[in-house]
C-alpha cells in the first residue's frame, strides 16, 4: 500500500505541471491573437487615414499662387466680393481648409489645457472605435456600435461645451479662420484661375474621398 501511495504521488507531481501550464499557454495564445487583431485594425485605420491625407494634400494649390500680390484688388461692391469669394473657395478650398486647421492648432497651442483635453478625447474615440474590437460591456450589458456612438457624442459635447473651455477655443479658431478666408477670397481676383465648372457637382467635400481603385484622375 505504501509503495502504491508513493507511485500515485509521483504520478500526480508529474501531471500537475502539465495541467497548470496548459491553461496559461491557451490564454497566452488568445491574448497574442487579440493583440494581433488590434494591431492589424490599427494599421488598416492608419493606412486609410494616410491615403486620405495624401489624396487631399495632392489637390492643394500652390501657396505662391494663393499669395500672389499682383492679383489683389479691392472689390467695387458687395456683389463682386461675394462672387470672388465663391470662385476662390471653389479653387483654393483645400488651401483654405489647411489654413483653418493651422489657425485652430495655433489657438489650441495658446490654451494647453484645452489642447491636452482635446487630444485625450480624440484618443478615447480612437480606442473605442478602432483599437477596441470587442463589444463594450458595462455591468453585464452589451452596447452596440450605435449606442457607443451616441454615448461618445454626448460625452464629447458635455466635455467640450460644459466642462472645459475647448468650445470657446474652437469657436475662436473657426471665427479667425473664416475671417481670414473671407478677406482673402474677397480681395483675390480670380480672373487668372482655371475654374472647373464640373468641380462642384460632387459636393464641396468631394476632395476628401480618395479615388476608387481602377479609376484614373486627370
N, C-alpha and C positions, 0 to 999 in steps of 0.2 A: 504493500500500500504506500509506504514512504517513497519507494522508487517510482511508482506511478505518479505520485503527487509532484515529485521533483521534475519528472518529464513534462507534466502538464504545465508547470510553472515556467519551464524553459521555452516551451512552445508558445505560451502566452506572451512572454517577453519578446520573442522574435516576431510575433504577428502584430504586436501593438504599434511599433513604429510605422508599419505599412498603413494601418487604419488611421493613424494620426496624420500622416503626410498626404494621404490620398485626397481628403477634402481641401487641404491647403493648396495642393497642386491644381485641383479643379478651380478653386477660387482665383488663383493667380492667372490661370488661363482665361477665365471670364473677364477679369479686370484688364488683361492685356488686349482682349478683343474689344472691350468697350473703349479703351484708350485709343486703339487703332481706328475705331469708327469715328470718335470725336476728332482725331487728327485729320482723317480724310474729309470729314464735313467742313472743318475749319479751312483746310487747304482749298476745297472747292469753292467755299464762300469768298475767300481771299482772291482766288483766280478770277471769279466773276466780277468782283469789285475792281480789280486791277484792269481787267479787259474793258469795263465800262469807263473807267477813268482815262485810259489811253484813247478810247474812241472819242470821248468828249474833248480831251486836250488836242486831238488831231484836227478838230473843227474850229479851233480858235483862230482869229485873225492876227496878223502881225501887230505887235504893240506899237511899232513905228507908224503904221497906218492909222492906228487909233489916236496917236498923239501928234499927227501931222498939223503943225501950227498954221500952215498956209491954207488949211481947209476950214478954218474957223471964221465965222461971221455972225454978227448979231441979227437975229430974225426980225423981220419988219413988223410982224403981227403975231398974235397967238395961234392963228391957224397954221402959219408957216412953221412955228416952233413945234406944234404937235405933229405936223407932217414929217418934219425932220426926225423927231423922236421916234415915231413909228418905224420909219425906214432904218434908222440906226440900230434900234432894238432888234429888228429882223436880221441885220447884218452882223452886229457885234454882240449878239446875245450871249455867246459863250464867254467872251471877254467881260461882259457886264456881270455875269454870274460869278466869275472868278474874282472880279473886283469886290463884289458884295461879300463874298466869303472872306476875302482878305480884311475888309473893314470889320466884319464880325469877329475875326480872330484877334485883331488889334483891340477891339472893345473888351473882349474876354481877358486879354493879357493885362488890361488895366484893372481888372477885377479878378484876382487869382482865386479867391474862394468860389466864385461862381464858375470859373473855368474848371476847377477840380471837381465840383459837384456835377457839372455837365458831362465831364469825362467819365465819372463814376456811373452816371445814369446811362450813358451810351454803352459802357462795358456791361452793365446789367442787361440791357437789351440784347447785346451780342451773346451773352451767356445763356439767356432764356430761350433764344430762338435759333442760335447757331451751334453753340457748344453743347448744351444740354439736349440730347436726343431722346431721353426717356421722358414719359409723360410726367407732368407735375402733380405730385400727390401731397396734400396737406390734410392732416387729421383723418387719414383714410379715404379722402375724397379725391378722385382723379379729375383734373381740369383739362379741358380741350384747348386746342390752339386758339380758337376764337375767344374763349374765356380768358386765356393768358393775354391775348392782345388787348382786350377790353380792360383787364386789370392793370396791365403795364401802362396803357394810355392814361387811365385815370390817375395812377400813381405819379406818372411823369407830369401831368398837368398840375397836380397838387403841389409837387415839389418845386416846379418852375415858377408858378404864379402865386403861391401862398406861403411856402416855407423857405424861400430864398429870393435873392434879387436877380436870378437868371432871366426872368421875364423882362424886367426893365432893361437889362443889358442887351437882350436880343432885340427888343423894340428900338433901342437907341442905335444899335448897329444897322438894323433894317432901315431906319429913318435916314441915317447918314449915307448909307449905300444908295438908297433910292434918290436922295437929293443929288448925289454925285452923278448918277446915271442920267437923271432928268436934265441936269445942267449940261453935261456933255452932249446928250442927244439933241438938245435944242440948239446948241452952238455949232455942232459939227455939220458942215454942208455935205449932204450925201450925193452930190451930183457925180462925183468920180467913182462911186461904188457900184460894183456889178451886183445887182439885186436879182435873185432868182424868184420869179413870180410864183413858182410852184413850191417854194421852200416852206411856206406856211400851211400847206394843205394837210400835213400830218400832225399839226398842232405845234405849240410853242416848245414843248418839252420833247419833241421827237428826236432831238440831238442826243438825248440820254440813252436811247435804245441802240445797242450795238447792231451792226448789220448781220443778217442771218447768214448761216453757212451756205456757201454756194452762190451767193449774190455778190455782184461787183458794184462798187460805187465809183462814180465818175466825178 
